[in-house]
Amino acid sequence: MTIQTGPVSVDAMIEDLRTLVKVESPSRDVEALTASAKAVAGVIENRLGGQAVLIEIEAGPHVHWSAGGTPKVLILGHHDTVFPLGTLERRPFRVADGHVTGPGVFDMLGGLVQAIHGLAGLDDHSGIEILVTSDEENGSRSSRALIEERALACGAVLVCEGSADGGALKTGRKGTGGFEVTIKGVASHAGLEPEAGVNALIEAAHQVLDIAALGRPDIGTTVTPTVASAGTADNVVPAQATILVDVRVGTADEKERIEAAFAALTPHLEGAKISVRGGIGRPPMPESASAELFAMAKQLLPDLSSEAVGGGSDGNFTAALGVPTLDGLGAVGGGAHADHEYLVIDAMAERANLVAGLVRALQKR
């Protein structure tokens, strides 16, 4: 059975999306995120009724809406974006050539709007919850416990992150994390007595090679040094260096191996000292967690495809708990975190109705 186009209005979705995008919401900006949370709550209440509660936390408010009744399904998303204030002036909201463009339209405000409008077309909202967090782009440190609590209570999670290439749903995700490696050396005059120092930059060079060698791309583990800094002046042996590292893993075993390897890093130069912060905060999302829900989605849209991706989302947390989780249900488009970010207008109604169809099926369980 294929999904039928429901009563959703694409024009109305675009206008609600315009409302959300025009309230810029960079992560860590509590004032901006407070305004954004209020805008999200307003769209939810306008389309679904009831009250959307702002959960005030240090990072900025999360938004939670519940229709009441026995919890059946959690619609999960976030309203923070990676773009600094002022991006909207340089890259305004635009509707042209079949696309919507602007900061956050694909990641992930478009997906939120589509889900809300899809739910609005249902006669029965019982058992539905919506949670829209404010810190996903920064690792979800303040929201993880709440996400996990509501996921366990509801028993199924639909994540409205943007789709994979070509509109594919995301049925697996790597675990993601980052490390900061700090090297302490000893400063000295680079011309008069370089031998009296311990060169933190040279030690950092050794460590970059050791760290990069930890990767196992053949099994999905990538370990990528991304940022390095050292030194204070061109005639001073640097006393400190810092390396930032992005890590992606496909399995829990690899998470343990990588974290142990970073903890065991040792200096090559006598007198150098190493300290490590960080870890793999998002566990891998196994494809088994999405199998049941993807099968349901295929009954609604037989041409749907799926993909396992390297990026993480809050679906990683819920899937790791064993809660059935389906990701990538949001906007069809691309360019997440980039200036060319876009949403495909022609896919909006179908995606809204897909979410509605999955919710309807989950309500009957």
BELHU-V799901 format. One record per helix or strand of 2 or more residues. SS is the DSSP state (a for helix, b for strand). FROM is the first residue (numbers start at 0). LEN is the number of residues. Records with the same first field share a line. If there is no record, write none. Layout:
SS: FROM-LEN  FROM-LEN
This chain:
a: 9-12  29-19  86-4  104-16  135-3  143-11  164-3  193-3  199-13  216-3  251-12  286-14  314-6  344-19
b: 51-4  61-5  72-6  93-3  98-3  127-6  155-4  168-5  174-10  187-2  220-10  235-2  239-10  272-10  305-4  323-4  332-2  341-3
